[in-house]
Amino acid sequence: MAVEFFAGENVDRSSTHYTMAPRDILRTLLEIDRRHLVLGAIIHSHPTTAATPSSCDLAEARYPNVLLGIVGMASLSPHLRFWRLPAVVGGDPVEVAWRLSP
């Protein structure tokens, strides 16, 4: 169950590529550690494409046990999907079912 969302600045200042500011990454990881939480998912959006991992998403993944959440905004209704990324290069991502809890 998700208990917190930690936002970060996009230092790329781009609508097609996202790099979270190192200070925000450090602040987030220290806070997660301080509160004895677990990093469960990293979420970003695809402003013009579907909610599927891009080749860039796969190449830049650094946390193999953390889900990748993507909000696809290619249609009028945004779509959030979660993925478990492959442990080996060239493997296929696997979609993870999820639901909102009341």
Summary of the structure (lengths in Angstrom):
residues: 102
radius of gyration: 14.0
end to end distance: 11.3
largest distance: 39.3
contacts: 207
relative contact order: 0.15
helix: 19%
strand: 23%
